[in-house]
Amino acid sequence: MVIMGKNYIPSVLPTLASNNATPNILFMGNNAAGPNELVETLSRERVLLGFPKLSGAIYGHVVRYLTGKRPALTLGELDGKMSQRIVWLKEMFEGAGFSVDVSPNMDAWLKYHVTIILPLAGAYIRAGRSLKELSKDKQSIALMFRAMREGFRVLKKLGFPVTPGSLKMFEWLPLWILVPLTRRVLKTKRIEYAFAHGDAARNEMKVLAEEFREIIRSSSVQTPAYDELSQYIYL
C-alpha cells in the first residue's frame, strides 16, 4: 500500500519499479491525472487504486482523526472488474474492521473527489483559513458549489460518469439549501480535522490543481467560478 500525497508519488515510483517481488501495489490517495504514470512505470497488472475515507490532522506530535463507527475506504481495479485480488483485499480490510466499497470506476471516483476538495480548499483560503469566517461567508460558499458544478461539467463532457452517485446531490440541490446546510456542517469537528489536513497538504493541493487545470483545458468547458477560487490555492 502506498499512502502519501500525490506530490510525493513520482519520487517513490523508481523504488516500486525495482521491487519485482510485489505483484500488487495499491495507491491510496488523491489523483486527478489518472493512472497512466503509474501504469507506464509499474505495468497495468500491478496497479490498484483506492482512497481512505478518514478525517485527520497532525497537532504537534499527535495525529488526531475521526471515522464513523467503522473506518471506510474505497478501492478498485483499473478496469472496474471484481477480480480475485479485489475480493481478497476487501476481505482483508473488512477482517481488520474496515467498511469497504468497491468502485467500478476508481479513476472517475478520484477525479470527482478532486472536484470537491479543490473548491473547498480555495474557499477556505479565501476566508483567511478560518472555518468560522467561511461559515459566515454565504458568497464564498455559493461560489464553492458553482466551482464544483463546473468541475462536474468538465468531467462529464470527457465521459466520466458522476462517481459515486451520491455526489449528484451537489448538481440538483439548489444553492438556497446547500449554502445554509454547509454553514452548519462547517462547525463540526470532522470538518475541522478535514480542513486542517488540507491546510497541511498545501503542496499536494497545488499539484492536484495543476492536474485538474490540464483536464479543464482538454474539455474546453468554461470554469469562471473554479478559476476564481483556484487562484487561492497557490497563495
Secondary structure, DSSP 8 states (H G I E B T S, - for coil): -B-S-GGGHHHHHHHHHH-TT---EEEES--SS-SHHHHHHH-GGGEEEEEEE-EEEEETTEEEEE--SS-EEEEE-TT----HHHHHHHHHHHHTT-EEEE-S-HHHHHHHHHHHHHHHHHHHHHTTS-HHHHHH-HHHHHHHHHHHHHHHHHHHHTT---SSGGGGHHHHS-HHHHHHHHHHHTTSHHHHHHHHHHHHTHHHHHHHHHHHHHHHHHHT---HHHHHHHGGGG-
